[in-house]
């Protein structure tokens, strides 16, 4: 009992502590690829530290939504962390409280509040970014649903732990055509949802071209820090689902011992590092798509996952 | 071995998945250069699948098919195209299409479903461990290649569409017959190379005459003028 509480707490702490590092490593590696030195991998931590120590300015024209949004954006990925296999391959306390669709809805709640919070203070760039995010969001939704139901089709369940256990058992169907297509579709989905390069440029400073970043423009001090941290955690949660459930369901703690769980942390970090390398290659070799080409990108993701569904149905 | 596929079969299934992915990507891509890169990639996957099937069936013929594929398509075809065509064709970014990309992809998806249905009656003659991969995906590659051929309005991507059709047919064929005679593959490979060469020369001529290779514009037939006669009134 106490051990399970400890595991759950450990999962949340790992997500809190390691998620800014992912952003730092990603941007550092990208700079190295571009023959630059780049900021230290610890830069996101310093940013968060600095922002937490600054005063917060909130417009007196804004409502409670603007003030509540950073907390919602910060907390929702933490809830999802409790539902998915981050470190252990056996289900923890809250594993059966919601399935993958539920986790998706919780993440979507954070996105929804971020959009409301962007519209609220009437900054002209906020609503523009919010509407663009919604466009990307509603195009990504069908991909999301089909990917998860196709994955669940094999396991007969939408609980991520059960799906993960199913994949570790049946390594034969792991390389099946349907699975490869699903991985491709989900990778495209991560790029879209996390605002990475073919869809959105996270390092861009030009407000008119922003999609994801412009929602946080009005925030300062603690609010900005929470929004940033929440964004880092969202990327980490998506990566964890991608790696621990779909691509490499191995390397998680299988025994109920603290040592095994602690050993899983570097293994998971290693897997995430591998995925970061893939993202660096994608981000350095592609350019940002024009806004109305995003439909094509996500359309391609949709076609890929529907093809996976067909392949799965016929193979079974 | 009945329900758990061997490593070779699993790797072959992986090649199949990537093959289908590359066929879809070929429909979606806009650049001539990207189209060619995807074709090379697809041919490599075809060769890999041939080698894996050769290992599984213990068939030297299929290994020969793999070798011929490995030499002819990823190496010789791009070389011929590069020799016969000017670099201007490669550098053009966007290919004109009769339909836009989302519509194309939806049709491509319908074709893939059709391919899976078409493959059902044939599957009985395939070894069970390769049932899910080669035949339906090869058919899908064939149909998607044919679709690329019909929807593109640029000469070089159309040519690549024809070659992708051939790739798809072979991808299905190597699973259907264990002892595919090497002579057949050699004949088809040399045929394919001659096709590439002739089409390359044709495209070059079209480009010299029109200044572009947008064969989609060559829709109306104009009567050739006799050397002495004036224009008919």
Contacts between the chains, C-beta under 8 A, distances in Angstrom:
chain1	res1	chain2	res2	distance
A	171	B	10	7.9
A	172	B	4	5.1
A	172	B	5	4.8
A	172	B	10	5.8
A	174	B	10	7.4
A	175	B	10	4.3
A	175	B	11	6.5
A	175	B	13	5.2
A	175	B	14	4.1
A	175	B	17	7.6
A	176	B	10	7.9
A	176	B	13	5.1
A	176	B	17	6.9
A	176	B	132	6.4
A	176	B	133	7.9
A	177	B	13	5.8
A	177	B	14	7.8
A	177	B	16	4.7
A	177	B	17	3.4
A	177	B	20	5.9
A	177	B	132	6.7
A	177	B	133	6.0
A	177	B	137	6.3
A	178	B	17	7.2
A	179	B	17	7.0
A	180	B	14	6.1
A	180	B	17	3.1
A	180	B	18	6.0
A	180	B	21	6.7
A	181	B	17	5.8
A	181	B	20	6.8
A	181	B	21	6.2
A	184	B	21	5.8
A	295	B	102	6.3
A	296	B	28	7.2
A	296	B	101	4.8
A	296	B	102	6.0
A	299	B	101	7.2
A	299	B	102	4.4
A	299	B	105	5.7
A	300	B	24	7.3
A	300	B	25	7.9
A	300	B	28	5.2
A	300	B	101	7.9
A	300	B	105	6.2
A	303	B	24	6.3
A	303	B	105	4.5
A	303	B	106	7.2
A	303	B	108	6.8
A	303	B	109	5.0
A	304	B	21	6.9
A	304	B	24	6.5
A	306	B	109	5.8
A	307	B	20	6.5
A	307	B	24	6.8
A	307	B	109	6.3
A	307	B	112	5.5
A	310	B	112	6.5
A	310	B	113	5.6
A	310	B	116	5.9
A	311	B	17	7.6
A	311	B	20	7.4
A	311	B	116	7.5
A	311	B	132	7.2
A	311	B	136	7.7
A	314	B	116	4.8
A	314	B	132	7.1
A	314	B	136	6.6
A	315	B	131	7.9
A	315	B	132	3.9
